[in-house]
């Protein structure tokens, strides 16, 4: 199969024309990839980040965790899917046996296996999904593959975080720090449930897209004290603040933007500079009774609610897409993410 292969860290992926196709286990499925979102997480992997999380794949490897497509092959024990089914593939792969999977929280599975990390991913023509009956989600015909690519990662992660974890409600003030794919999805979702959203980023072009996603106000983070600007505009601070990037500055700005009893949502994972540790104003958090909440992925059982909002037009993930590219252009796009060189969402189309 054709594939973009990560052969070494800190080196662009290499296009191969005859890379070996993944093999299907008895409980697994092979997906003919129709589209794969280019995620900032791919940049983290390519530069060798996240070894402190155990998320460095053995190289050479075909990464890519935001893929959708049709089922090309199923194992002998798979009951719920057949060849030709349209599916979206959540990146968090449940084992089905640990206490978290049994409790309906496959996104926090004790084995912690991720599509495109533990398996062959969406930068290849064919990708591998473990335990297909548990980890695949049917994709309605009305939802285009390119539109659905982010539903394997950034869009569903933001939905779970905004709706399930911090439970944003109508009328609340929400600040989103970082307007990449995760941030733009969070803006659109928070706006759809009735919140008043403030978008913060260093890139004016990204802020322009944020306004299209529903942000009522934008702040360029390079223009001064972000937290003061948020508190001035909201007359006291926001109910919910989201770090959608994962660097020390956005995490601190997010916490400092909150009003008393506010909720901070951490979506972004850190880079080499932090290696998972960020200093926070703990005494202030205690005195203000702030909540700090993490979020990762989303359970397959929650896809129905998100897809219903997409089909009704309340959520429009396709509007985040600013570029659709062939696989040959993916390595350069990922490389540009090191200097925040992308705006909106880029999707690789295999069709």
Sine and cosine of phi, psi and omega as CSV:
sin_phi,cos_phi,sin_psi,cos_psi,sin_omega,cos_omega
0.00,0.00,0.36,-0.93,0.13,-0.99
-0.98,0.19,0.63,-0.78,-0.01,-1.00
-0.36,-0.93,0.51,-0.86,0.21,-0.98
-1.00,-0.07,0.88,-0.47,-0.16,-0.99
-0.93,-0.36,0.77,-0.64,0.13,-0.99
-0.99,0.11,0.95,-0.33,-0.06,-1.00
-0.99,-0.11,-0.44,0.90,0.01,-1.00
-0.41,-0.91,0.54,-0.84,0.04,-1.00
-0.93,0.37,0.50,-0.87,-0.03,-1.00
0.89,0.46,0.44,0.90,0.05,-1.00
-0.69,-0.72,0.72,-0.69,-0.01,-1.00
-0.84,0.54,0.53,-0.85,0.08,-1.00
-0.86,0.50,0.47,-0.88,-0.05,-1.00
-0.92,-0.40,0.73,-0.68,0.02,-1.00
-0.98,0.20,0.82,-0.58,0.09,-1.00
-0.91,-0.42,0.63,-0.78,0.00,-1.00
-1.00,-0.03,-0.40,0.92,-0.10,-1.00
-0.73,-0.69,0.76,0.65,0.05,-1.00
-0.96,0.27,0.55,-0.83,-0.04,-1.00
-0.90,0.43,0.71,-0.70,0.05,-1.00
-0.96,0.28,0.54,-0.84,0.03,-1.00
-0.92,0.40,0.46,-0.89,0.00,-1.00
-0.98,-0.19,0.56,-0.83,-0.11,-0.99
-0.99,-0.13,0.81,-0.58,0.11,-0.99
-1.00,0.10,0.14,-0.99,-0.08,-1.00
-0.89,0.46,-0.46,0.89,0.01,-1.00
-0.97,-0.24,0.11,0.99,-0.19,-0.98
-0.96,-0.28,-0.01,-1.00,0.09,-1.00
-0.61,-0.79,0.49,-0.87,0.15,-0.99
-0.95,-0.31,0.76,-0.65,-0.06,-1.00
-0.95,-0.31,0.78,-0.63,0.19,-0.98
-0.99,0.16,0.94,-0.34,-0.16,-0.99
-0.95,0.30,0.78,-0.63,0.09,-1.00
-0.99,-0.15,-0.59,0.81,0.00,-1.00
-0.43,-0.90,0.51,-0.86,0.02,-1.00
-0.63,-0.78,0.83,-0.55,0.01,-1.00
-0.96,0.28,0.64,-0.77,0.08,-1.00
-1.00,0.00,0.95,-0.32,-0.15,-0.99
-0.96,-0.29,0.49,-0.87,0.06,-1.00
-0.87,0.49,-0.43,0.90,0.08,-1.00
-0.86,0.50,-0.53,0.85,0.05,-1.00
-0.89,0.46,-0.62,0.78,0.05,-1.00
-0.89,0.45,-0.70,0.72,0.03,-1.00
-0.83,0.56,-0.69,0.72,-0.01,-1.00
-0.91,0.41,-0.70,0.71,-0.07,-1.00
-0.90,0.44,-0.50,0.86,0.01,-1.00
-1.00,-0.01,0.01,1.00,0.07,-1.00
1.00,0.05,0.29,0.96,0.09,-1.00
-0.95,0.33,0.16,-0.99,0.18,-0.98
0.95,0.30,0.27,0.96,0.15,-0.99
-0.89,0.45,-0.48,0.88,0.02,-1.00
-0.94,0.35,-0.25,0.97,0.08,-1.00
-0.98,-0.21,-0.04,1.00,-0.06,-1.00
0.96,0.29,0.48,0.88,-0.09,-1.00
-0.94,-0.35,0.33,0.94,0.09,-1.00
-1.00,0.03,0.88,-0.47,0.03,-1.00
-0.96,0.29,0.42,-0.91,0.12,-0.99
-0.96,0.28,0.73,-0.68,-0.06,-1.00
-0.99,-0.17,0.46,-0.89,-0.02,1.00
-0.96,0.28,0.46,-0.89,-0.08,-1.00
-0.43,-0.90,0.55,-0.84,0.12,-0.99
-1.00,-0.10,0.95,-0.31,-0.01,-1.00
-1.00,0.02,-0.24,-0.97,0.00,-1.00
0.94,-0.33,0.93,-0.37,-0.13,-0.99
-0.85,-0.53,0.07,1.00,0.00,-1.00
-0.93,-0.38,0.88,0.48,-0.11,-0.99
-0.90,-0.44,0.48,-0.88,0.10,-1.00
-0.71,-0.70,0.29,-0.96,0.02,-1.00
0.18,-0.98,-0.46,-0.89,0.01,-1.00
-0.87,-0.49,0.51,-0.86,0.00,-1.00
-0.94,0.34,0.83,-0.56,0.00,-1.00
-0.98,-0.17,-0.44,0.90,-0.04,-1.00
-0.34,-0.94,0.60,-0.80,0.11,-0.99
-0.80,-0.60,0.49,-0.87,0.05,-1.00
-0.96,0.29,0.22,-0.98,-0.11,-0.99
-0.91,0.42,-0.37,0.93,-0.05,-1.00
-0.99,-0.15,0.00,1.00,-0.03,-1.00
-0.98,0.19,0.79,-0.62,-0.07,-1.00
-0.94,-0.34,-0.49,0.87,-0.20,-0.98
-1.00,-0.03,-0.15,0.99,-0.06,-1.00
-0.69,-0.73,0.46,-0.89,0.01,-1.00
-0.69,-0.72,0.25,-0.97,0.02,-1.00
-0.85,0.53,0.74,-0.67,0.01,-1.00
0.99,-0.17,-0.25,0.97,0.01,-1.00
-0.90,0.43,0.66,-0.75,0.11,-0.99
-0.99,0.13,0.76,-0.65,-0.08,-1.00
-0.62,-0.79,0.45,-0.89,0.23,-0.97
-0.93,-0.36,0.57,-0.82,-0.17,-0.99
-0.88,-0.47,0.99,-0.11,0.07,-1.00
-0.85,0.53,0.66,-0.75,-0.08,-1.00
-0.95,0.32,-0.40,0.92,-0.03,-1.00
-1.00,0.04,0.92,-0.40,-0.12,-0.99
-0.99,-0.16,0.91,-0.42,0.01,-1.00
-0.99,0.17,0.52,-0.85,0.03,-1.00
-1.00,0.06,-0.43,0.90,0.02,-1.00
1.00,0.06,-0.08,1.00,-0.10,-1.00
-0.86,-0.52,-0.35,0.94,-0.06,-1.00
-0.98,0.19,0.18,-0.98,-0.06,-1.00
-0.89,0.45,-0.49,0.87,-0.03,-1.00
-0.97,0.26,-0.69,0.73,0.07,-1.00
-0.90,0.43,-0.69,0.72,0.00,-1.00
-0.90,0.43,-0.43,0.90,0.04,-1.00
-1.00,0.02,0.08,1.00,0.04,-1.00
1.00,0.06,0.28,0.96,-0.04,-1.00
-0.87,-0.49,0.87,0.49,-0.02,-1.00
-0.87,0.50,-0.39,0.92,0.00,-1.00
-0.92,0.40,-0.31,0.95,0.07,-1.00
-0.91,-0.42,0.49,0.87,-0.02,-1.00
-0.74,0.67,0.65,-0.76,-0.03,-1.00
-0.89,0.45,-0.44,0.90,0.03,-1.00
-0.99,0.17,-0.41,0.91,0.10,-0.99
0.88,0.48,0.58,0.81,0.00,-1.00
-1.00,0.07,0.70,-0.71,-0.06,-1.00
-0.85,-0.52,0.67,-0.74,0.07,-1.00
-0.88,0.48,0.66,-0.76,-0.02,-1.00
0.99,0.13,-0.19,0.98,0.10,-1.00
-0.94,-0.34,-0.85,0.52,0.03,-1.00
-1.00,0.09,-0.23,0.97,-0.03,-1.00
-0.76,-0.65,0.18,-0.98,0.09,-1.00
-0.96,0.27,0.78,-0.63,-0.20,-0.98
-0.96,-0.27,-0.29,-0.96,-0.22,-0.98
-0.98,0.17,-0.02,1.00,0.15,-0.99
-1.00,0.09,0.20,0.98,0.16,-0.99
-0.89,-0.46,0.32,-0.95,0.00,-1.00
-0.90,0.43,-0.48,0.88,0.03,-1.00
-0.79,-0.62,0.64,-0.77,-0.02,-1.00
-0.79,-0.61,0.31,-0.95,-0.15,-0.99
-0.90,-0.43,0.76,-0.65,0.08,-1.00
-0.87,-0.50,0.81,-0.58,0.06,-1.00
-0.98,0.21,0.57,-0.82,0.08,-1.00
0.72,0.70,0.93,0.37,-0.15,-0.99
-0.85,0.53,-0.65,0.76,-0.04,-1.00
-0.87,0.49,-0.53,0.85,0.00,-1.00
-1.00,0.04,-0.54,0.84,-0.26,-0.97
-0.94,-0.33,-0.02,1.00,0.08,-1.00
-0.98,-0.20,0.40,-0.92,0.06,-1.00
-0.75,-0.67,0.74,-0.67,0.04,-1.00
-0.93,0.37,0.66,-0.75,-0.01,-1.00
-0.95,-0.32,0.84,-0.54,0.00,-1.00
-0.87,0.49,0.50,-0.86,0.01,-1.00
-0.87,0.50,-0.48,0.88,-0.07,-1.00
-0.96,0.27,-0.19,0.98,-0.03,-1.00
-0.97,-0.24,0.88,-0.47,-0.03,-1.00
-0.92,0.38,0.49,-0.87,-0.02,-1.00
-0.87,0.49,-0.71,0.70,-0.02,-1.00
-0.88,0.48,-0.62,0.78,0.02,-1.00
-0.91,0.42,-0.56,0.83,-0.10,-0.99
-1.00,0.06,-0.16,0.99,-0.11,-0.99
-0.82,0.57,-0.70,0.71,-0.03,-1.00
-0.94,0.35,-0.20,0.98,0.00,-1.00
-0.96,0.30,-0.15,0.99,0.11,-0.99
-0.99,0.11,-0.24,0.97,-0.02,-1.00
-0.54,-0.84,-1.00,0.05,-0.26,-0.97
-0.88,0.47,-0.66,0.75,-0.07,-1.00
-0.95,0.32,-0.70,0.71,-0.01,-1.00
-0.95,0.31,-0.53,0.85,0.07,-1.00
-0.89,0.46,-0.69,0.72,0.03,-1.00
-0.92,0.39,-0.63,0.78,0.02,-1.00
-0.88,0.48,-0.76,0.65,0.01,-1.00
-0.87,0.50,-0.68,0.73,-0.02,-1.00
-0.91,0.41,-0.76,0.65,-0.07,-1.00
-0.95,0.31,-0.70,0.72,-0.12,-0.99
-1.00,0.06,-0.71,0.71,-0.13,-0.99
-1.00,-0.04,-0.63,0.77,-0.14,-0.99
-1.00,0.06,-0.81,0.58,0.02,-1.00
-0.99,-0.14,-0.12,0.99,0.14,-0.99
0.79,0.62,0.83,0.55,0.03,-1.00
-0.88,0.48,0.67,-0.74,0.01,-1.00
-0.82,-0.57,0.25,-0.97,-0.05,-1.00
-0.84,0.54,0.69,-0.72,0.04,-1.00
1.00,0.00,-0.24,0.97,-0.01,-1.00
-0.96,0.28,0.45,-0.89,0.13,-0.99
-1.00,0.01,0.76,-0.65,-0.01,-1.00
-0.77,-0.64,0.79,-0.61,0.09,-1.00
-0.96,-0.29,0.76,-0.65,0.02,-1.00
-0.92,-0.39,0.90,-0.44,-0.03,-1.00
-0.99,-0.15,0.96,-0.28,-0.06,-1.00
0.96,-0.28,0.91,-0.42,-0.09,-1.00
-0.92,-0.38,0.71,0.70,0.23,-0.97
-0.99,0.17,-0.36,-0.93,-0.05,-1.00
-0.86,0.50,-0.71,0.70,0.02,-1.00
-0.88,0.47,-0.73,0.69,-0.04,-1.00
-0.90,0.44,-0.69,0.72,0.01,-1.00
-0.90,0.44,-0.64,0.77,0.06,-1.00
-0.89,0.45,-0.68,0.73,0.01,-1.00
-0.89,0.46,-0.63,0.78,0.04,-1.00
-0.88,0.47,-0.76,0.65,-0.04,-1.00
-0.88,0.47,-0.67,0.74,-0.04,-1.00
-0.94,0.35,-0.71,0.70,0.03,-1.00
-0.88,0.47,-0.64,0.77,0.05,-1.00
-0.90,0.44,-0.63,0.78,-0.04,-1.00
-0.91,0.41,-0.49,0.87,0.02,-1.00
-1.00,-0.03,0.12,0.99,0.16,-0.99
0.98,-0.18,0.17,0.99,0.00,-1.00
-0.99,0.15,0.31,-0.95,0.14,-0.99
-0.99,-0.15,0.91,-0.41,-0.21,-0.98
-0.96,-0.29,0.74,-0.68,0.15,-0.99
-0.95,-0.32,0.79,-0.61,0.00,-1.00
-0.96,-0.28,0.70,-0.71,-0.02,-1.00
-0.80,-0.60,0.75,-0.66,0.03,-1.00
-0.31,-0.95,0.23,-0.97,0.06,-1.00
-1.00,-0.04,-0.13,0.99,-0.10,-1.00
-0.94,-0.34,0.90,-0.45,-0.02,-1.00
-0.89,0.45,-0.52,0.85,0.03,-1.00
-0.92,0.39,-0.63,0.78,0.07,-1.00
-0.91,0.41,-0.60,0.80,0.04,-1.00
-0.92,0.40,-0.55,0.84,0.06,-1.00
-0.90,0.44,-0.68,0.74,0.07,-1.00
-0.90,0.43,-0.61,0.79,0.01,-1.00
-0.86,0.51,-0.64,0.77,0.04,-1.00
-0.89,0.45,-0.61,0.80,0.04,-1.00
-0.92,0.39,-0.46,0.89,0.03,-1.00
-0.98,0.18,-0.15,0.99,0.07,-1.00
0.86,-0.51,0.04,1.00,0.03,-1.00
-0.89,0.45,0.74,-0.67,0.01,-1.00
-1.00,0.05,-0.26,0.97,-0.01,-1.00
-0.43,-0.90,0.56,-0.83,0.03,-1.00
-0.78,-0.62,0.49,-0.87,0.01,-1.00
-0.72,-0.69,0.80,-0.59,0.13,-0.99
-0.99,0.16,0.89,-0.46,-0.10,-0.99
-0.91,0.41,-0.27,0.96,0.01,-1.00
-1.00,0.06,0.02,1.00,-0.11,-0.99
-0.99,-0.11,0.00,1.00,0.00,-1.00
0.46,-0.89,-0.38,-0.92,-0.04,-1.00
-0.97,0.26,0.94,-0.35,-0.09,-1.00
-0.90,0.43,-0.75,0.66,-0.05,-1.00
-0.87,0.49,-0.66,0.75,0.03,-1.00
-0.89,0.45,-0.65,0.76,0.01,-1.00
-0.90,0.43,-0.65,0.76,0.03,-1.00
-0.90,0.43,-0.71,0.70,-0.04,-1.00
-0.93,0.37,-0.57,0.82,0.04,-1.00
-0.91,0.41,-0.70,0.72,-0.05,-1.00
-0.93,0.36,-0.62,0.79,-0.05,-1.00
-1.00,-0.05,-0.05,1.00,-0.03,-1.00
0.87,0.50,0.74,0.68,0.11,-0.99
0.61,-0.79,-0.32,0.95,-0.01,-1.00
0.82,-0.57,0.18,-0.98,-0.07,-1.00
-0.99,-0.16,0.39,-0.92,0.06,-1.00
-0.96,0.28,-0.61,0.79,-0.03,-1.00
-0.72,-0.69,0.70,-0.72,0.07,-1.00
-0.74,-0.67,0.67,-0.74,-0.16,-0.99
-0.84,-0.54,0.82,-0.58,0.20,-0.98
-1.00,-0.02,0.97,-0.22,-0.04,-1.00
-0.99,-0.15,0.18,0.98,-0.01,-1.00
-0.89,-0.45,-0.83,0.56,0.08,-1.00
0.97,-0.25,0.47,0.88,0.14,-0.99
-0.93,-0.37,0.27,-0.96,-0.10,-1.00
-0.84,0.54,-0.66,0.75,-0.06,-1.00
-0.90,0.44,-0.71,0.71,-0.04,-1.00
-0.95,0.32,-0.57,0.82,0.04,-1.00
-0.90,0.43,-0.73,0.68,0.00,-1.00
-0.92,0.40,-0.70,0.72,0.03,-1.00
-0.86,0.52,-0.62,0.78,0.00,-1.00
-0.89,0.46,-0.76,0.64,0.00,-1.00
-0.89,0.46,-0.67,0.75,-0.05,-1.00
-0.95,0.32,-0.24,0.97,0.00,-1.00
-0.99,0.10,-0.13,0.99,-0.14,-0.99
-0.99,0.15,0.51,-0.86,0.21,-0.98
-0.99,0.11,0.10,-1.00,0.06,-1.00
-0.85,0.52,0.65,-0.76,-0.01,-1.00
0.91,0.40,0.36,0.93,0.04,-1.00
-0.97,0.25,0.23,-0.97,-0.02,-1.00
-0.87,-0.49,0.82,-0.57,0.10,-0.99
-0.99,-0.15,0.79,-0.61,0.04,-1.00
-0.95,-0.32,0.85,-0.53,0.03,-1.00
-0.98,-0.19,0.94,-0.33,0.08,-1.00
-0.97,-0.24,-0.72,0.69,-0.08,-1.00
-0.92,0.39,0.68,-0.73,0.14,-0.99
-1.00,-0.02,0.51,-0.86,-0.13,-0.99
-0.98,0.22,0.15,-0.99,0.02,-1.00
-0.95,-0.32,-0.12,-0.99,-0.04,-1.00
-0.84,0.55,-0.55,0.84,-0.04,-1.00
-0.88,0.47,-0.54,0.84,-0.05,-1.00
-0.97,-0.25,-0.56,0.83,-0.08,-1.00
0.75,0.66,0.66,0.75,0.12,-0.99
1.00,-0.03,-0.05,1.00,-0.06,-1.00
-0.85,-0.53,0.81,-0.59,0.01,-1.00
-0.75,-0.67,0.73,-0.68,0.04,-1.00
-0.97,0.23,0.73,-0.68,-0.02,-1.00
-0.76,-0.65,0.42,-0.91,-0.02,-1.00
-0.98,0.18,0.99,0.15,-0.16,-0.99
-0.89,0.46,-0.67,0.74,-0.02,-1.00
-0.87,0.49,-0.67,0.75,0.04,-1.00
-0.90,0.44,-0.65,0.76,0.00,-1.00
-0.90,0.44,-0.60,0.80,0.06,-1.00
-0.92,0.39,-0.76,0.65,-0.07,-1.00
-0.90,0.44,-0.53,0.85,-0.03,-1.00
-1.00,-0.09,0.01,1.00,-0.03,-1.00
0.79,0.62,0.77,0.64,0.03,-1.00
-0.99,0.16,0.48,-0.88,0.08,-1.00
-0.94,-0.35,0.68,-0.73,0.09,-1.00
-0.90,-0.44,0.88,-0.48,-0.15,-0.99
-0.81,-0.59,0.73,-0.68,0.06,-1.00
-0.99,-0.17,0.29,-0.96,0.05,-1.00
-0.47,-0.88,0.60,-0.80,0.02,-1.00
-0.57,-0.83,0.84,-0.54,0.09,-1.00
0.85,0.53,-0.47,-0.88,0.04,-1.00
-0.27,-0.96,0.57,-0.83,0.03,-1.00
-0.94,0.34,0.60,-0.80,0.07,-1.00
-0.81,0.58,-0.54,0.84,-0.03,-1.00
-0.90,0.43,-0.30,0.95,-0.03,-1.00
-1.00,-0.05,-0.07,1.00,-0.02,-1.00
-0.90,0.43,-0.52,0.85,-0.02,-1.00
-0.84,0.55,-0.70,0.71,0.00,-1.00
-0.89,0.45,-0.70,0.72,-0.01,-1.00
-0.92,0.40,-0.71,0.70,-0.02,-1.00
-0.91,0.41,-0.53,0.85,0.08,-1.00
-0.88,0.47,-0.65,0.76,0.02,-1.00
-0.94,0.33,-0.52,0.86,0.07,-1.00
-0.93,0.36,-0.72,0.69,-0.04,-1.00
-0.92,0.40,-0.49,0.87,0.03,-1.00
-0.99,0.13,-0.16,0.99,0.00,-1.00
1.00,0.01,0.00,1.00,0.03,-1.00
-0.95,0.32,-0.51,0.86,0.12,-0.99
-0.90,-0.44,0.66,-0.75,-0.09,-1.00
-0.70,-0.71,0.96,0.29,-0.05,-1.00
-0.87,0.50,-0.44,0.90,0.01,-1.00
-0.90,0.44,-0.42,0.91,-0.01,-1.00
-0.95,0.31,-0.25,0.97,0.05,-1.00
-0.98,0.17,-0.30,0.95,-0.11,-0.99
-0.97,0.23,0.85,-0.53,0.03,-1.00
-0.95,-0.32,-0.22,0.98,-0.04,-1.00
-0.39,-0.92,0.73,-0.69,0.13,-0.99
-0.89,-0.46,0.83,-0.56,-0.18,-0.98
-0.78,-0.63,0.35,-0.94,0.18,-0.98
-0.98,0.20,0.28,-0.96,-0.06,-1.00
-0.86,0.52,-0.51,0.86,-0.05,-1.00
-0.89,0.46,-0.41,0.91,-0.04,-1.00
-1.00,-0.04,-0.15,0.99,-0.08,-1.00
-0.88,0.47,-0.68,0.73,-0.02,-1.00
-0.84,0.54,-0.65,0.76,-0.02,-1.00
-0.94,0.35,-0.60,0.80,0.03,-1.00
-0.90,0.43,-0.70,0.71,0.02,-1.00
-0.88,0.48,-0.68,0.73,0.00,-1.00
-0.87,0.49,-0.61,0.79,-0.02,-1.00
-0.92,0.38,-0.32,0.95,-0.01,-1.00
-0.93,0.38,-0.34,0.94,0.05,-1.00
-0.89,0.46,-0.45,0.89,0.04,-1.00
-0.92,-0.40,0.40,0.92,0.01,-1.00
0.81,0.58,0.73,0.69,-0.09,-1.00
-1.00,0.02,0.11,0.99,0.00,-1.00
-0.93,-0.38,0.48,-0.88,0.06,-1.00
-0.82,-0.58,0.74,-0.67,-0.03,-1.00
0.95,0.32,-0.52,-0.85,-0.08,-1.00
-0.89,-0.45,0.72,-0.69,0.10,-0.99
-0.95,-0.30,0.70,-0.71,-0.02,-1.00
-0.82,-0.58,0.74,-0.68,0.16,-0.99
-1.00,0.10,0.82,-0.57,0.06,-1.00
-0.98,-0.22,0.77,-0.64,0.04,-1.00
-0.99,-0.14,-0.04,1.00,-0.07,-1.00
-1.00,-0.03,0.00,0.00,0.00,0.00
